[in-house]
Amino acid sequence: MNKLGVSGNILNTVLWFVLMYFFIIAFLTLILLIFIIIGIKLNFIDAITLQRALNRLN
């Protein structure tokens, strides 16, 4: 099993799970951003209210 160029089953498995974790987080973040952008463009989400809510988090 040498899918990622690393020899060893345990190391390949750990590397695969870590890469999939980052891929899933990046994919869900992209989907969330797409929904926010579409919502702002179609006036479902108020951009000023969104900016105020995001500023309160800091």
SVG drawing of the C-alpha trace seen along z (x, -y; Angstrom):
<svg xmlns="http://www.w3.org/2000/svg" viewBox="-34 -48 42 50">
<polyline fill="none" stroke="black" stroke-width="0.4" points="0.0,0.0 1.9,-3.0 -0.9,-5.4 0.7,-8.6 4.3,-7.7 4.8,-6.7 5.6,-3.1 3.7,-1.6 0.0,-0.9 -0.3,-2.9 1.5,-6.0 -0.6,-5.9 -3.8,-5.6 -3.0,-8.4 -1.9,-10.7 -5.0,-9.9 -7.3,-10.7 -5.5,-14.0 -5.7,-15.0 -9.4,-14.1 -10.0,-16.1 -8.5,-19.2 -10.3,-18.5 -13.7,-18.3 -13.1,-21.4 -12.1,-23.3 -15.0,-22.0 -17.6,-22.9 -16.0,-26.4 -16.3,-26.9 -19.9,-25.8 -20.7,-28.2 -19.0,-31.1 -21.0,-30.3 -24.3,-30.3 -23.4,-33.6 -22.4,-35.3 -25.5,-34.0 -27.6,-35.2 -26.1,-38.7 -26.5,-38.9 -30.2,-37.9 -30.9,-40.1 -31.7,-37.2 -28.8,-38.2 -28.2,-41.9 -24.5,-42.6 -24.4,-45.3 -25.9,-43.1 -23.5,-40.3 -20.5,-42.6 -21.7,-43.8 -22.2,-40.2 -18.7,-39.3 -17.2,-42.3 -18.8,-41.3 -16.9,-38.0 -13.5,-39.8"/>
</svg>
